Amino acid sequence: MRHTWKALAERFGSRDGESITREDCREHTKARRSARISDGTIHTELGHLRTVLKWAEANRLIDRAPAIERPVKPDPKDRHLTRLEAQAILAAAKTPHLKIAIHLMLGTAARVTAILELTWDRVDFERKLIHLRDPSDKVARKGRAIVPINGTLMAALQEAKAGAMTEYVVEWGGSPIKSLKRGIATAAREAGVPDVSAHVFRHTASVWMAEAGVPMEEISQYLGHSNVDVTRKVYARYSPNHLRKAASALEFGLCEVPAGTSEPRKHPKT
């Protein structure tokens, strides 16, 4: 939400919450589109504004939160990596902080913000668990779970821990990292893999789990979704068992494939 505030401050920063109108929201959308900002980002920005106003209403700072009009949220891009693409990007990642960040995004399916805020005290090597949510943080964080550490990620974490200079797992030059955007873009370009962003790694991890037949309930827990229906809506179609039972119900045995051939045997007409 810190980044969102930069986009909202000029138009809404000094405004009384109750005075904000739908027209104000439309003007914000128009201005952001002119700056070539996507509708998905604008939808998120105005959603954060609505959240703040709802909080103000609940805490009686304003009498009533106004209606916030947002552009329709676009369908999520169906871009996920193959394992070969992921390996190529990792090989092209020249800096240790980028390598461990990619390992974490693929190994935990966490959002990039959670990865950049992760500290070593929440990496439990003994129990092989990562606590993506900081227990001392009282602010509600979207999609932060406790996830197991697999073998690949364990090796990467142990290597990173050996060279750690700060409390942050992802660090560079003794300081935490604020953004991976440029590093990911450079590694993806050198690997020859198009259309890669930080979110693609989270989506990729989710697709890989679904393709392996992991139950939607488990994937939902990994992603920190509050409702498994959200997970099912996006990822059920990647499951090898998705709709198989329904397809089997449509069998009616008109054709048989004789042993040793690839052509179906046609039943005689009656």
N, C-alpha and C positions, 0 to 999 in steps of 0.2 A: 504494500500500500504506500510505502515511502516514495516509490517511483511514480505512482499514480498521482500523488499530491502535486508533483511538479507540473503535470498536465492540467490539473484542476484549479490550482491556486490563483492564477491570473483572473479567471472569470468568476470563481465562486469563493475565493479565499476571504474576502471582506464582507460577504453577503450574509444577511440574516437568513438562517435556514428556512424559515417559513415563507420567505419572499421568493424562493426559487420556483420558476414556472416551467411548464413544458416547453415554452418558446425558448427559454434559456438553454434547455437541454438540446433543442434542435440547432440552436446557434453553435453550441459546443461541437455537436456532431458535424455540422457544416465546416467549421474551422479546422477540425482535425482531419476530415477527409481532404480538405484543400492542402493540408500538410502531408498528404499521402499516408495517413495512419489508417490501418485496417479497421473494418467494422468490428472485428473481434476484440481488438484493443479498446476501441471506444466503448463497446458494450461493457467491458470489464471496468473501465474508468468510471462510467456512470453508475455501475453496480456498486462500486466502492463508495461513491457519494451517497447512494441510497442507504447503504449499510450505516454510514456515519449518522445520517439524519434519523434513521430508525433508532439508533442507540441514543441519540439526543432526546428523542421523544420518550423512550423508555425511562430515561433518567430525568425526565421533566425539565429539560433545558429548553425545550420548545413545546408548544401545545400540541402540534400535529406535524408529522413529517409529510412534506408535499409529495405528490406523485412524480416520479422520475421517469422520463421517456427515454428509451434506449433504442438503438438500431437492432434489428433482429440478429440474434447470435448466429453466425454462419456455421454450417456443418463442419465438424473437425476434419482436417486434412488426413487422408488415409495414407500417410507416409510412414513406413517403418523399414528398418534396415534388415538385410539378410545378415547371417553370421559372417559371411565373407566381407561384406561392406563394413561391419563393425570392426572386424580384425584389421582391415585396411586403414580405417580412421585411427585406431589405436596405434598402429605402426607409424602413422604419419604425425602423431602427437609427440612433439619434440621435448616438451617440458614436463617434469614430474608432476606438477600440480594439475595439468590437463589430463594426464594419463589416469591419475587416481580419481579425478572427478568423473571421467567417462566410465571407469570401472564401477564407481558408486552408483551412477545413474542407471547403468545396465543391470547391476547386481541387486539394487534395492527398489527400482522403479519409482524413486523419489523425485519430487520436483527439484529443479536446480537450486532454488532458494534454500531448501532444506539441506541440500548437499553443502552449499557454501557456508551455512551457519553451523554445520556439524562440528562438534569438538570431541577430542579424544576421550574425555571422561564418559561419553555416551557410546563408545565402542567397547563392548564387553567381549574381549578375546577369549576368556575362559568359557563363557556360555555360548559364544558365537552368535551374538545378537547386536544389533544396532538400534539405539533409541533415537529415532529421527526427531521426536519432540523433546524439547528441553523442559524437564519437569519444573524448573524455576520460572519458566515463562508463563505468565498468567493470561497472555493474549491467545485467543483461539486461533490455531493455525490450521490451514486447509490441508487435509490429506497427509498427516504425519503419523506413521505407524511404528511399531516395533517389529523389525524384520530380521530373519536369520542371515548369517554370513555363510555363503557357499565357498567351496574350495578355491575357485578362481579369485574371488574377492578377498578371501583371507590372505592369500599370498601377496596380493597388491597392497593390502593394508599393512601387513607386517613390514614390507619394504618401505612404505611411506613413513611408518612409525619410527623406523630406524634413523631416518634423516629429519625427523620433525624438529622444528625450531620454535613453534608456538603451540597454543592449545588447539588451533584449528587443523582439521584433517587436510583441507585444501588450502594451501598457503604458497606464497612466493616471496622470497627474499625476507622472510621473517614477518610477513604481514598477511592478513586474510585477503581473499580475492573477492572483488565486488561483482565481476562479470566474466563469463566464459564465452561471450558471443564472438569476439574476434578470434580467440584461440580455436573454437570449434569450426568457424568458417575457414580458417587457414588450413587446419588439418583435413577437413572434408575436401577442400579444393585440391590439396596435394595428393589426396587419396583417389581423386577422380569420382567422388560420390556426391551427387547433386542433392539439393533441397534438404539440408541437415540443419536442425536447430537443437537447442537443449531439450525442448519438449519431445523431439523425435526419439530420444533415448528412452524416456519414460514410456512412450507409446510402444516402442519396440519391445521393451521388457514385458509389457502387458500382453502383446501379441504372441511373443514366444511362449509365455506361460499358457495362454489359451490354446495355441497350436499343440502343446504337449499334453493337452487334456486335463490341465489343472482345473478343479471345480471353480465356478464363478465366485463362490463364497470366499475361497482362499485368495483369489486374485483381488477381490474387493478389499479384503483386509490388508493386503500388501499395498494397495493404492491409497488406503485410508479413506475410502468412500464411506459415507454415512448410510448408504442404501445400496444393496446389491443389485437392485434394478438398474441403477446408473451404470454399473459395470457390465451387466448383461446386455444392455442396449447397445453398447459400443463394441464389446469383445466376444459375445457369444458366437457370432458368425465365424470366428477364427477357430473355434473348437472342432476337432475332427468328428465329434459326435453330434454336432449341432444339426438338428432336423433329420438325423438318420432314421430315428424311429418313425417319424412322419413319412419319410420316403419309403420305408419298408411296408407301411400300411397301404401303399399304392401299387404294390406288386400284384400282378394278376396272371402271371405264368403263361403268356402267349408264346414266348420264345424260349427255347432251350439251346444251350451251346454244347454240342457233342464233344466228348473228350478228344483232345489232340487237334482241335480245330478252333478257328476264331470266328466262324460264321454261325449265326443262330439257325436252328432247324425250325422251319415253318410248319405249323400244324395245318393239316388239310382242312379245307372249308367243309362245313356241314350244312 
